[in-house]
Amino acid sequence: MSLETSEDVKMTLKALEANNFEAKFVEDKREAVRLVLNLIPRGAVVGVGDSATLRQMSVLDELIRRGNRVIDPFSKEFTIDKPSLRGEIQREALKSDVFITSSNAITLDGKIVNVDAVGNRVVGMVFGPKKVIIVVGRNKLVHDVDEALSRIKDAIAPYHARRKALKTPCAATGVCNDCASPQRICNVTIILNKKPRRIESTVIVVDGDWGLSWDETWPRERVDRIKTNYDEVTWIFRE
């Protein structure tokens, strides 16, 4: 079961703060974008970890419009037009002043859980840029690490793999097979138990459903809406 009540959100924010993260809750997309812009200096170089949430909120567009240099390895330029440069751009993003991304799940006791294919997103959360901003929808809050990993491997990753047209067993079956496919996307699992030293880290929880995460007990129309909104900002990467 997911965390749906205001008390759940308050407990999660309090736990994040106890784990040395700065934690904020905002009511909507507009407030989230405003907060991100306030947290990032105008002259800062901003690196990006792949995130449907950020694309749905148009956060990166707003930063570019304001004049920030945004290094986004997952833009259409580097995923469709110039895919051979993506690895180089991913490494460049880790040298940015500020790194912005989302997360797969955040637990009630303030742990941040992520599963990656390459690892550039989780590396950016841990070391490199001096400031990290993690933006998540309320739909990504879970009770504990076990629930987070179960949701990621048995629901989120299979759907993501299918949407990307990857040749993995989970894309075909819809469930994790702990495969050894060359295109496997569950290669790196990192749990941030506490804020890593030597970085500033802010977690912004946004009310509503953002990015790709759901609980199987939710009404089907809600889950379908999450998938549809995700599909609208996600495309197949060229290798």
Secondary structure, DSSP 8 states (H G I E B T S, - for coil): ----SHHHHHHHHHHHHHTT-EEEEESSHHHHHHHHHHHS-TT-EEEE---HHHHHHTHHHHHHHHT-EEE-TTSHIIIII-GGGHHHHHHHHTTSSEEEE--SEEETTS-EEEEESSSHHHHHHHSSSSEEEEEEEGGGEESSHHHHHHHIIIIIHHHHHHHTT---HHHHHSS------TT-S--EEEEESS--TTSEEEEEEESS--SS---TTS-HHHHHHHHHHHHHT------
